[in-house]
Amino acid sequence: MYLRHLNNLENQPIHYKIEQEGQKSSLIASKDNLEKASKYTFDKIFTENSTQEEIFKHVCLPAINGIFENQKSALIFAHGITNSGKTHTVVGKVNHF
């Protein structure tokens, strides 16, 4: 599972930090302070500075390669609230075509 955290425009009053733990990344978040935090672990956390190329290399390329290496299918699912950047993350800017 991969995560793209909120950018500055989406920012809510939530305190968080990101920790790298070997091959996994963890998001530690709390509304009040990090002492009462919840911890969520992901395969990778993409920040607001992550590029489409970086996301493609970590998420899409392995799925595509898997199809050609005897994997029967692949699914890339973008989930989030309206106007959170799902389409932009997958498609990018119009001038990239």
Secondary structure, 3 states (H helix, E strand, C coil): CEEECCCCCCCCCCEEEEEEECCEEEEEEECCCHHHCEEEEECEEECCCCCHHHHHHHHHHHHHHHHHCCCCCCCCCCCCCCCCCHHHHHHCCHHHC
